[in-house]
Amino acid sequence: MTPNSALPTLGTLDTLGTSHFEPLIITYCCYWCSYTAADLAGTSRTQYPPNTRMIRVQCSGMVHPNLVIDALTNGADGVLMCGCHEGDCHYREGNLRAKARADAIAMMLEDFNLEPERYRLEWVSASEGPRFAQVATEMVEQVKKVGPSPYK
Ligand code: FES
């Protein structure tokens, strides 16, 4: 699945016309753990910024690095990848694959002149709704610090 190049942008002007930056974060969540954690955060009304656009995948190991770069060069300011904790992946080694790919993604970010803060990999289990909210909040804050994607 490739994020649409016509991703909606979040507000960049306040009512006074002053510019401010609200990053758009594509969040890949594995079906078995992280997506459930995000759902739990929602149902338990744990607050986190509305900047994330969630994409549910079967496993974090199924997300090719090209999808991360595609997102960041087509409107997203950051990509958050969430999967099961190590040892808990329902496909045994999928999250280890995602972990190995994080190194490749770091090199690709450099090639594309993108800051490493624009990508983050986290393990979030199904019962960790508050942790998902915390990670999502931290991701928004870290991308705010580096600013909008130069590809916008
Ligand atoms: Fe969750 Fe593989 S099933 S990371």
Backbone and ligand atoms as CSV (ligand in chain L), in Angstrom:
chain,resi,resn,atom,element,x,y,z
A,1,MET,N,N,0.845,-1.171,0.000
A,1,MET,CA,C,0.000,0.000,0.000
A,1,MET,C,C,0.896,1.242,0.000
A,2,THR,N,N,0.680,2.118,-0.898
A,2,THR,CA,C,1.461,3.338,-0.973
A,2,THR,C,C,0.610,4.509,-0.525
A,3,PRO,N,N,1.126,5.309,0.404
A,3,PRO,CA,C,0.358,6.482,0.808
A,3,PRO,C,C,0.075,7.365,-0.401
A,4,ASN,N,N,-1.098,7.906,-0.440
A,4,ASN,CA,C,-1.530,8.734,-1.550
A,4,ASN,C,C,-0.716,10.022,-1.594
A,5,SER,N,N,-0.313,10.399,-2.791
A,5,SER,CA,C,0.472,11.623,-2.923
A,5,SER,C,C,-0.370,12.863,-2.625
A,6,ALA,N,N,-1.668,12.688,-2.636
A,6,ALA,CA,C,-2.546,13.819,-2.347
A,6,ALA,C,C,-2.988,13.774,-0.896
A,7,LEU,N,N,-2.042,13.472,0.001
A,7,LEU,CA,C,-2.370,13.397,1.417
A,7,LEU,C,C,-2.909,14.742,1.889
A,8,PRO,N,N,-3.940,14.734,2.697
A,8,PRO,CA,C,-4.448,16.000,3.199
A,8,PRO,C,C,-3.410,16.637,4.111
A,9,THR,N,N,-3.333,17.932,4.086
A,9,THR,CA,C,-2.387,18.625,4.960
A,9,THR,C,C,-3.129,19.120,6.181
A,10,LEU,N,N,-2.418,19.166,7.279
A,10,LEU,CA,C,-2.995,19.712,8.489
A,10,LEU,C,C,-2.823,21.221,8.446
A,11,GLY,N,N,-3.597,21.921,9.254
A,11,GLY,CA,C,-3.580,23.377,9.224
A,11,GLY,C,C,-2.203,23.956,9.399
A,12,THR,N,N,-1.870,24.944,8.591
A,12,THR,CA,C,-0.583,25.600,8.735
A,12,THR,C,C,-0.740,27.079,9.059
A,13,LEU,N,N,-1.964,27.575,9.052
A,13,LEU,CA,C,-2.191,28.967,9.409
A,13,LEU,C,C,-3.237,29.028,10.513
A,14,ASP,N,N,-2.975,29.822,11.538
A,14,ASP,CA,C,-3.993,29.981,12.564
A,14,ASP,C,C,-4.928,31.122,12.168
A,15,THR,N,N,-5.855,31.436,13.030
A,15,THR,CA,C,-6.867,32.436,12.673
A,15,THR,C,C,-6.275,33.826,12.444
A,16,LEU,N,N,-5.091,34.075,12.965
A,16,LEU,CA,C,-4.449,35.375,12.758
A,16,LEU,C,C,-3.542,35.360,11.535
A,17,GLY,N,N,-3.496,34.224,10.857
A,17,GLY,CA,C,-2.650,34.131,9.673
A,17,GLY,C,C,-1.199,33.832,10.005
A,18,THR,N,N,-0.914,33.560,11.273
A,18,THR,CA,C,0.446,33.218,11.667
A,18,THR,C,C,0.710,31.765,11.298
A,19,SER,N,N,1.832,31.514,10.674
A,19,SER,CA,C,2.087,30.139,10.272
A,19,SER,C,C,2.560,29.309,11.460
A,20,HIS,N,N,2.119,28.112,11.513
A,20,HIS,CA,C,2.617,27.141,12.475
A,20,HIS,C,C,2.608,25.795,11.777
A,21,PHE,N,N,3.328,24.882,12.339
A,21,PHE,CA,C,3.537,23.613,11.656
A,21,PHE,C,C,2.897,22.466,12.429
A,22,GLU,N,N,1.997,21.780,11.778
A,22,GLU,CA,C,1.402,20.566,12.336
A,22,GLU,C,C,1.806,19.411,11.435
A,23,PRO,N,N,2.734,18.584,11.870
A,23,PRO,CA,C,3.233,17.525,10.992
A,23,PRO,C,C,2.188,16.451,10.712
A,24,LEU,N,N,2.306,15.903,9.528
A,24,LEU,CA,C,1.483,14.751,9.141
A,24,LEU,C,C,2.342,13.502,9.322
A,25,ILE,N,N,1.889,12.613,10.168
A,25,ILE,CA,C,2.652,11.406,10.490
A,25,ILE,C,C,1.901,10.183,9.960
A,26,ILE,N,N,2.552,9.428,9.094
A,26,ILE,CA,C,1.983,8.148,8.663
A,26,ILE,C,C,2.406,7.106,9.694
A,27,THR,N,N,1.441,6.420,10.245
A,27,THR,CA,C,1.729,5.428,11.284
A,27,THR,C,C,1.321,4.046,10.803
A,28,TYR,N,N,2.318,3.205,10.618
A,28,TYR,CA,C,2.048,1.811,10.276
A,28,TYR,C,C,1.918,1.036,11.586
A,29,CYS,N,N,0.819,0.322,11.734
A,29,CYS,CA,C,0.604,-0.485,12.932
A,29,CYS,C,C,0.320,-1.919,12.538
A,30,CYS,N,N,1.001,-2.851,13.194
A,30,CYS,CA,C,0.711,-4.250,12.895
A,30,CYS,C,C,-0.647,-4.616,13.500
A,31,TYR,N,N,-1.330,-5.456,12.787
A,31,TYR,CA,C,-2.695,-5.835,13.142
A,31,TYR,C,C,-2.798,-6.462,14.537
A,32,TRP,N,N,-1.809,-7.269,14.888
A,32,TRP,CA,C,-1.943,-8.114,16.073
A,32,TRP,C,C,-1.680,-7.402,17.394
A,33,CYS,N,N,-0.854,-6.397,17.376
A,33,CYS,CA,C,-0.532,-5.719,18.638
A,33,CYS,C,C,-0.779,-4.214,18.577
A,34,SER,N,N,-0.018,-3.532,17.761
A,34,SER,CA,C,-0.009,-2.069,17.813
A,34,SER,C,C,-1.334,-1.454,17.399
A,35,TYR,N,N,-1.975,-2.044,16.411
A,35,TYR,CA,C,-3.265,-1.487,15.984
A,35,TYR,C,C,-4.278,-1.612,17.119
A,36,THR,N,N,-4.234,-2.720,17.818
A,36,THR,CA,C,-5.122,-2.916,18.957
A,36,THR,C,C,-4.796,-1.921,20.069
A,37,ALA,N,N,-3.505,-1.650,20.244
A,37,ALA,CA,C,-3.102,-0.655,21.254
A,37,ALA,C,C,-3.644,0.729,20.890
A,38,ALA,N,N,-3.568,1.078,19.604
A,38,ALA,CA,C,-4.100,2.369,19.162
A,38,ALA,C,C,-5.606,2.415,19.390
A,39,ASP,N,N,-6.249,1.300,19.114
A,39,ASP,CA,C,-7.693,1.199,19.328
A,39,ASP,C,C,-8.011,1.344,20.817
A,40,LEU,N,N,-7.203,0.699,21.639
A,40,LEU,CA,C,-7.391,0.788,23.084
A,40,LEU,C,C,-7.210,2.220,23.578
A,41,ALA,N,N,-6.210,2.898,23.020
A,41,ALA,CA,C,-6.000,4.303,23.398
A,41,ALA,C,C,-7.253,5.111,23.071
A,42,GLY,N,N,-7.834,4.809,21.922
A,42,GLY,CA,C,-9.037,5.538,21.523
A,42,GLY,C,C,-10.228,5.224,22.404
A,43,THR,N,N,-10.462,3.931,22.657
A,43,THR,CA,C,-11.638,3.556,23.442
A,43,THR,C,C,-11.503,3.951,24.910
A,44,SER,N,N,-10.252,4.049,25.391
A,44,SER,CA,C,-10.066,4.471,26.780
A,44,SER,C,C,-9.881,5.989,26.885
A,45,ARG,N,N,-10.047,6.656,25.739
A,45,ARG,CA,C,-9.988,8.120,25.670
A,45,ARG,C,C,-8.654,8.689,26.131
A,46,THR,N,N,-7.599,7.952,25.839
A,46,THR,CA,C,-6.260,8.471,26.104
A,46,THR,C,C,-5.928,9.468,24.997
A,47,GLN,N,N,-5.581,10.670,25.389
A,47,GLN,CA,C,-5.365,11.732,24.417
A,47,GLN,C,C,-4.010,11.610,23.730
A,48,TYR,N,N,-4.015,11.837,22.423
A,48,TYR,CA,C,-2.770,12.028,21.674
A,48,TYR,C,C,-3.080,12.889,20.461
A,49,PRO,N,N,-2.072,13.544,19.893
A,49,PRO,CA,C,-2.336,14.505,18.816
A,49,PRO,C,C,-3.003,13.837,17.610
A,50,PRO,N,N,-3.845,14.583,16.912
A,50,PRO,CA,C,-4.574,14.019,15.759
A,50,PRO,C,C,-3.751,14.022,14.475
A,51,ASN,N,N,-2.445,14.104,14.597
A,51,ASN,CA,C,-1.593,14.233,13.409
A,51,ASN,C,C,-1.316,12.929,12.687
A,52,THR,N,N,-1.693,11.811,13.281
A,52,THR,CA,C,-1.334,10.529,12.682
A,52,THR,C,C,-2.407,10.053,11.708
A,53,ARG,N,N,-1.931,9.434,10.636
A,53,ARG,CA,C,-2.813,8.738,9.698
A,53,ARG,C,C,-2.390,7.279,9.753
A,54,MET,N,N,-3.282,6.466,10.286
A,54,MET,CA,C,-2.944,5.074,10.578
A,54,MET,C,C,-3.116,4.165,9.359
A,55,ILE,N,N,-2.138,3.315,9.147
A,55,ILE,CA,C,-2.240,2.283,8.115
A,55,ILE,C,C,-2.019,0.951,8.816
A,56,ARG,N,N,-3.031,0.110,8.792
A,56,ARG,CA,C,-2.926,-1.191,9.442
A,56,ARG,C,C,-2.283,-2.190,8.483
A,57,VAL,N,N,-1.265,-2.873,8.983
A,57,VAL,CA,C,-0.592,-3.907,8.193
A,57,VAL,C,C,-0.607,-5.197,9.014
A,58,GLN,N,N,-0.432,-6.307,8.368
A,58,GLN,CA,C,-0.444,-7.576,9.104
A,58,GLN,C,C,0.734,-7.685,10.067
A,59,CYS,N,N,1.884,-7.162,9.643
A,59,CYS,CA,C,3.096,-7.283,10.455
A,59,CYS,C,C,4.045,-6.150,10.078
A,60,SER,N,N,4.788,-5.645,11.049
A,60,SER,CA,C,5.734,-4.560,10.755
A,60,SER,C,C,6.793,-5.004,9.746
A,61,GLY,N,N,7.059,-6.304,9.708
A,61,GLY,CA,C,8.062,-6.824,8.783
A,61,GLY,C,C,7.603,-6.816,7.339
A,62,MET,N,N,6.338,-6.505,7.112
A,62,MET,CA,C,5.807,-6.503,5.749
A,62,MET,C,C,5.895,-5.129,5.089
A,63,VAL,N,N,6.389,-4.155,5.818
A,63,VAL,CA,C,6.473,-2.802,5.254
A,63,VAL,C,C,7.863,-2.601,4.658
A,64,HIS,N,N,7.889,-2.499,3.346
A,64,HIS,CA,C,9.161,-2.312,2.637
A,64,HIS,C,C,9.684,-0.887,2.887
A,65,PRO,N,N,10.990,-0.719,2.999
A,65,PRO,CA,C,11.549,0.629,3.193
A,65,PRO,C,C,11.097,1.630,2.132
A,66,ASN,N,N,10.854,1.173,0.915
A,66,ASN,CA,C,10.404,2.106,-0.133
A,66,ASN,C,C,9.094,2.784,0.239
A,67,LEU,N,N,8.248,2.089,1.004
A,67,LEU,CA,C,6.979,2.699,1.407
A,67,LEU,C,C,7.212,3.857,2.374
A,68,VAL,N,N,8.234,3.727,3.195
A,68,VAL,CA,C,8.576,4.806,4.129
A,68,VAL,C,C,9.056,6.026,3.341
A,69,ILE,N,N,9.955,5.787,2.390
A,69,ILE,CA,C,10.481,6.892,1.576
A,69,ILE,C,C,9.370,7.494,0.715
A,70,ASP,N,N,8.527,6.639,0.153
A,70,ASP,CA,C,7.398,7.154,-0.660
A,70,ASP,C,C,6.531,8.098,0.169
A,71,ALA,N,N,6.253,7.712,1.404
A,71,ALA,CA,C,5.413,8.559,2.258
A,71,ALA,C,C,6.092,9.905,2.504
A,72,LEU,N,N,7.391,9.844,2.811
A,72,LEU,CA,C,8.112,11.071,3.167
A,72,LEU,C,C,8.382,11.989,1.968
A,73,THR,N,N,8.294,11.451,0.787
A,73,THR,CA,C,8.517,12.284,-0.401
A,73,THR,C,C,7.201,12.629,-1.101
A,74,ASN,N,N,6.092,12.252,-0.474
A,74,ASN,CA,C,4.779,12.532,-1.068
A,74,ASN,C,C,3.804,13.153,-0.076
A,75,GLY,N,N,4.323,13.931,0.855
A,75,GLY,CA,C,3.418,14.697,1.697
A,75,GLY,C,C,3.501,14.431,3.186
A,76,ALA,N,N,4.068,13.294,3.590
A,76,ALA,CA,C,4.176,13.028,5.029
A,76,ALA,C,C,5.440,13.704,5.582
A,77,ASP,N,N,5.377,14.104,6.839
A,77,ASP,CA,C,6.535,14.710,7.501
A,77,ASP,C,C,7.280,13.694,8.358
A,78,GLY,N,N,6.632,12.596,8.687
A,78,GLY,CA,C,7.268,11.574,9.492
A,78,GLY,C,C,6.548,10.243,9.324
A,79,VAL,N,N,7.263,9.170,9.622
A,79,VAL,CA,C,6.671,7.831,9.568
A,79,VAL,C,C,6.981,7.125,10.881
A,80,LEU,N,N,5.937,6.659,11.503
A,80,LEU,CA,C,6.064,5.886,12.746
A,80,LEU,C,C,5.674,4.443,12.438
A,81,MET,N,N,6.561,3.532,12.786
A,81,MET,CA,C,6.304,2.103,12.568
A,81,MET,C,C,6.135,1.440,13.930
A,82,CYS,N,N,5.003,0.791,14.139
A,82,CYS,CA,C,4.754,0.127,15.419
A,82,CYS,C,C,4.477,-1.351,15.193
A,83,GLY,N,N,5.129,-2.173,15.984
A,83,GLY,CA,C,4.929,-3.612,15.874
A,83,GLY,C,C,4.948,-4.270,17.249
A,84,CYS,N,N,4.809,-5.575,17.232
A,84,CYS,CA,C,4.820,-6.360,18.471
A,84,CYS,C,C,6.217,-6.309,19.111
A,85,HIS,N,N,6.241,-6.508,20.406
A,85,HIS,CA,C,7.530,-6.591,21.090
A,85,HIS,C,C,8.317,-7.787,20.550
A,86,GLU,N,N,9.638,-7.677,20.672
A,86,GLU,CA,C,10.491,-8.770,20.210
A,86,GLU,C,C,10.107,-10.057,20.934
A,87,GLY,N,N,9.971,-11.112,20.163
A,87,GLY,CA,C,9.549,-12.397,20.709
A,87,GLY,C,C,8.046,-12.598,20.631
A,88,ASP,N,N,7.293,-11.544,20.318
A,88,ASP,CA,C,5.827,-11.641,20.278
A,88,ASP,C,C,5.242,-11.550,18.879
A,89,CYS,N,N,6.077,-11.380,17.862
A,89,CYS,CA,C,5.555,-11.238,16.498
A,89,CYS,C,C,4.779,-12.494,16.104
A,90,HIS,N,N,3.586,-12.304,15.549
A,90,HIS,CA,C,2.753,-13.434,15.156
A,90,HIS,C,C,3.278,-14.148,13.923
A,91,TYR,N,N,4.254,-13.543,13.280
A,91,TYR,CA,C,4.920,-14.198,12.142
A,91,TYR,C,C,6.366,-14.513,12.527
A,92,ARG,N,N,6.575,-14.687,13.811
A,92,ARG,CA,C,7.828,-15.098,14.434
A,92,ARG,C,C,8.954,-14.079,14.325
A,93,GLU,N,N,9.355,-13.726,13.110
A,93,GLU,CA,C,10.520,-12.868,12.960
A,93,GLU,C,C,10.245,-11.580,12.191
A,94,GLY,N,N,8.969,-11.288,11.982
A,94,GLY,CA,C,8.634,-10.100,11.190
A,94,GLY,C,C,9.163,-8.819,11.809
A,95,ASN,N,N,9.013,-8.689,13.120
A,95,ASN,CA,C,9.495,-7.447,13.743
A,95,ASN,C,C,11.027,-7.369,13.743
A,96,LEU,N,N,11.674,-8.535,13.728
A,96,LEU,CA,C,13.134,-8.506,13.628
A,96,LEU,C,C,13.548,-8.025,12.238
A,97,ARG,N,N,12.730,-8.384,11.253
A,97,ARG,CA,C,12.976,-7.894,9.896
A,97,ARG,C,C,12.797,-6.368,9.862
A,98,ALA,N,N,11.743,-5.906,10.524
A,98,ALA,CA,C,11.513,-4.450,10.583
A,98,ALA,C,C,12.678,-3.752,11.267
A,99,LYS,N,N,13.198,-4.383,12.302
A,99,LYS,CA,C,14.340,-3.803,13.031
A,99,LYS,C,C,15.559,-3.722,12.115
A,100,ALA,N,N,15.807,-4.793,11.352
A,100,ALA,CA,C,16.940,-4.790,10.426
A,100,ALA,C,C,16.739,-3.747,9.336
A,101,ARG,N,N,15.494,-3.586,8.903
A,101,ARG,CA,C,15.219,-2.608,7.845
A,101,ARG,C,C,15.387,-1.175,8.336
A,102,ALA,N,N,15.295,-0.966,9.634
A,102,ALA,CA,C,15.453,0.393,10.163
A,102,ALA,C,C,16.831,0.951,9.802
A,103,ASP,N,N,17.834,0.092,9.760
A,103,ASP,CA,C,19.177,0.551,9.366
A,103,ASP,C,C,19.187,0.972,7.905
A,104,ALA,N,N,18.526,0.169,7.063
A,104,ALA,CA,C,18.450,0.513,5.639
A,104,ALA,C,C,17.673,1.812,5.457
A,105,ILE,N,N,16.622,1.961,6.232
A,105,ILE,CA,C,15.811,3.181,6.135
A,105,ILE,C,C,16.637,4.398,6.552
A,106,ALA,N,N,17.451,4.231,7.588
A,106,ALA,CA,C,18.303,5.349,8.035
A,106,ALA,C,C,19.240,5.790,6.911
A,107,MET,N,N,19.793,4.830,6.187
A,107,MET,CA,C,20.683,5.183,5.069
A,107,MET,C,C,19.908,5.835,3.931
A,108,MET,N,N,18.705,5.334,3.682
A,108,MET,CA,C,17.887,5.913,2.608
A,108,MET,C,C,17.484,7.347,2.960
A,109,LEU,N,N,17.180,7.591,4.229
A,109,LEU,CA,C,16.830,8.951,4.645
A,109,LEU,C,C,17.984,9.908,4.350
A,110,GLU,N,N,19.188,9.430,4.639
A,110,GLU,CA,C,20.362,10.261,4.373
A,110,GLU,C,C,20.495,10.537,2.877
A,111,ASP,N,N,20.298,9.493,2.072
A,111,ASP,CA,C,20.376,9.664,0.612
A,111,ASP,C,C,19.358,10.683,0.109
A,112,PHE,N,N,18.199,10.701,0.746
A,112,PHE,CA,C,17.143,11.626,0.322
A,112,PHE,C,C,17.218,12.966,1.061
A,113,ASN,N,N,18.301,13.157,1.807
A,113,ASN,CA,C,18.502,14.399,2.548
A,113,ASN,C,C,17.367,14.657,3.550
A,114,LEU,N,N,16.945,13.596,4.195
A,114,LEU,CA,C,15.883,13.695,5.203
A,114,LEU,C,C,16.476,13.389,6.576
A,115,GLU,N,N,16.011,14.090,7.584
A,115,GLU,CA,C,16.525,13.921,8.937
A,115,GLU,C,C,16.111,12.551,9.503
A,116,PRO,N,N,16.988,11.927,10.300
A,116,PRO,CA,C,16.665,10.618,10.881
A,116,PRO,C,C,15.456,10.659,11.816
A,117,GLU,N,N,15.153,11.844,12.340
A,117,GLU,CA,C,14.004,11.977,13.254
A,117,GLU,C,C,12.668,11.731,12.551
A,118,ARG,N,N,12.699,11.687,11.245
A,118,ARG,CA,C,11.435,11.502,10.513
A,118,ARG,C,C,10.951,10.056,10.491
A,119,TYR,N,N,11.784,9.151,11.003
A,119,TYR,CA,C,11.369,7.745,11.066
A,119,TYR,C,C,11.612,7.213,12.471
A,120,ARG,N,N,10.649,6.467,12.969
A,120,ARG,CA,C,10.789,5.895,14.311
A,120,ARG,C,C,10.130,4.521,14.336
A,121,LEU,N,N,10.815,3.572,14.927
A,121,LEU,CA,C,10.308,2.211,15.076
A,121,LEU,C,C,10.086,1.943,16.559
A,122,GLU,N,N,8.895,1.466,16.902
A,122,GLU,CA,C,8.569,1.204,18.312
A,122,GLU,C,C,7.795,-0.105,18.438
A,123,TRP,N,N,7.992,-0.758,19.538
A,123,TRP,CA,C,7.218,-1.957,19.853
A,123,TRP,C,C,6.119,-1.571,20.837
A,124,VAL,N,N,4.894,-1.888,20.480
A,124,VAL,CA,C,3.751,-1.549,21.331
A,124,VAL,C,C,2.800,-2.748,21.343
A,125,SER,N,N,2.593,-3.332,22.511
A,125,SER,CA,C,1.720,-4.506,22.597
A,125,SER,C,C,0.254,-4.082,22.650
A,126,ALA,N,N,-0.620,-5.059,22.479
A,126,ALA,CA,C,-2.061,-4.787,22.403
A,126,ALA,C,C,-2.602,-4.133,23.671
A,127,SER,N,N,-1.973,-4.395,24.791
A,127,SER,CA,C,-2.471,-3.851,26.057
A,127,SER,C,C,-1.875,-2.487,26.396
A,128,GLU,N,N,-1.041,-1.966,25.512
A,128,GLU,CA,C,-0.310,-0.729,25.832
A,128,GLU,C,C,-0.910,0.498,25.138
A,129,GLY,N,N,-2.193,0.711,25.336
A,129,GLY,CA,C,-2.838,1.892,24.771
A,129,GLY,C,C,-2.171,3.192,25.195
A,130,PRO,N,N,-1.931,3.392,26.497
A,130,PRO,CA,C,-1.262,4.626,26.918
A,130,PRO,C,C,0.135,4.769,26.313
A,131,ARG,N,N,0.819,3.637,26.165
A,131,ARG,CA,C,2.152,3.714,25.557
A,131,ARG,C,C,2.048,4.139,24.091
A,132,PHE,N,N,1.040,3.629,23.373
A,132,PHE,CA,C,0.870,4.057,21.987
A,132,PHE,C,C,0.658,5.572,21.939
A,133,ALA,N,N,-0.193,6.069,22.812
A,133,ALA,CA,C,-0.468,7.514,22.839
A,133,ALA,C,C,0.810,8.295,23.138
A,134,GLN,N,N,1.620,7.782,24.042
A,134,GLN,CA,C,2.873,8.456,24.391
A,134,GLN,C,C,3.832,8.486,23.199
A,135,VAL,N,N,3.963,7.330,22.525
A,135,VAL,CA,C,4.863,7.241,21.373
A,135,VAL,C,C,4.382,8.171,20.255
A,136,ALA,N,N,3.077,8.175,19.990
A,136,ALA,CA,C,2.526,9.040,18.937
A,136,ALA,C,C,2.773,10.511,19.281
A,137,THR,N,N,2.604,10.860,20.542
A,137,THR,CA,C,2.823,12.237,20.972
A,137,THR,C,C,4.290,12.623,20.810
A,138,GLU,N,N,5.184,11.730,21.231
A,138,GLU,CA,C,6.615,12.000,21.105
A,138,GLU,C,C,7.021,12.149,19.637
A,139,MET,N,N,6.427,11.312,18.782
A,139,MET,CA,C,6.758,11.375,17.349
A,139,MET,C,C,6.359,12.725,16.769
A,140,VAL,N,N,5.185,13.184,17.108
A,140,VAL,CA,C,4.733,14.496,16.618
A,140,VAL,C,C,5.687,15.582,17.091
A,141,GLU,N,N,6.077,15.526,18.362
A,141,GLU,CA,C,6.970,16.551,18.897
A,141,GLU,C,C,8.343,16.508,18.237
A,142,GLN,N,N,8.879,15.308,17.998
A,142,GLN,CA,C,10.218,15.232,17.406
A,142,GLN,C,C,10.202,15.691,15.948
A,143,VAL,N,N,9.100,15.463,15.236
A,143,VAL,CA,C,9.024,15.929,13.843
A,143,VAL,C,C,8.771,17.441,13.796
A,144,LYS,N,N,8.051,17.959,14.775
A,144,LYS,CA,C,7.865,19.417,14.829
A,144,LYS,C,C,9.204,20.122,14.923
A,145,LYS,N,N,10.133,19.501,15.648
A,145,LYS,CA,C,11.448,20.132,15.839
A,145,LYS,C,C,12.247,20.205,14.537
A,146,VAL,N,N,12.075,19.214,13.644
A,146,VAL,CA,C,12.844,19.246,12.394
A,146,VAL,C,C,12.103,19.982,11.278
A,147,GLY,N,N,10.826,20.237,11.478
A,147,GLY,CA,C,10.078,21.026,10.502
A,147,GLY,C,C,9.457,20.201,9.395
A,148,PRO,N,N,8.800,20.881,8.451
A,148,PRO,CA,C,8.112,20.185,7.364
A,148,PRO,C,C,9.088,19.422,6.460
A,149,SER,N,N,8.590,18.385,5.849
A,149,SER,CA,C,9.401,17.638,4.888
A,149,SER,C,C,9.811,18.569,3.754
A,150,PRO,N,N,11.085,18.504,3.340
A,150,PRO,CA,C,11.512,19.356,2.223
A,150,PRO,C,C,10.853,18.966,0.905
A,151,TYR,N,N,10.180,17.844,0.884
A,151,TYR,CA,C,9.518,17.387,-0.340
A,151,TYR,C,C,8.102,17.901,-0.480
A,152,LYS,N,N,7.664,18.707,0.472
A,152,LYS,CA,C,6.292,19.250,0.384
A,152,LYS,C,C,6.230,20.383,-0.625
L,1,FES,FE1,FE,3.171,-7.575,15.021
L,1,FES,FE2,FE,4.765,-9.006,13.369
L,1,FES,S1,S,2.722,-9.399,13.898
L,1,FES,S2,S,5.171,-7.134,14.360
